[in-house]
Amino acid sequence: MALGRLLSGDPSRSSKLYLAIGGLSLVKAIAVRNDQERFRRELLDAGMFIGVGLLLRQYSQMKEQKRAEIESQVPDWAISLAGSESAKHGVRTAARRLQSRSEPEPDPSIRDRARAVVSSR
């Protein structure tokens, strides 16, 4: 599965799915513990699924924190002007776009300037 597709949906829901698959794989590993080769393979699969599930859960929490932080920066008067819930969502989306555009570009470092001079010759 591509990383973009993995992160584009609801990461909280995906994390639960991966954790459930990892748990089932762990139970399956315990069931086949007498066959060393299958046991290792199932244990490895369980570890990978549980690891991805935990990473997705952490990503989901971080994404929610960033969303709350951005929404808290939207002035209350702008949100109160919007009547419906969809209009309020639109105001928040527009504020996010404006915020991302308003951040100034960092000045190029000496290394970047040197690379530009060398590449132009």
GINOR-V620065 format. One record per pair of residues at least 24 apart in sequence whose C-alpha atoms are under 8 Angstrom apart, sorted by the first residue. I is the first residue (numbers start at 1). J is the second residue. Records with the same first field share a line. If there is no record, write none. Layout:
I: J / J
This chain:
7: 56
10: 60
11: 56 / 57 / 59 / 60
12: 56 / 57 / 60
14: 53 / 56
15: 52 / 53 / 54 / 55 / 56 / 57
16: 53 / 57
17: 53
18: 49 / 50 / 52 / 53
19: 49 / 50 / 52 / 53 / 54
21: 46 / 49 / 50
22: 46 / 47 / 48 / 49 / 50
23: 50
70: 96
71: 96
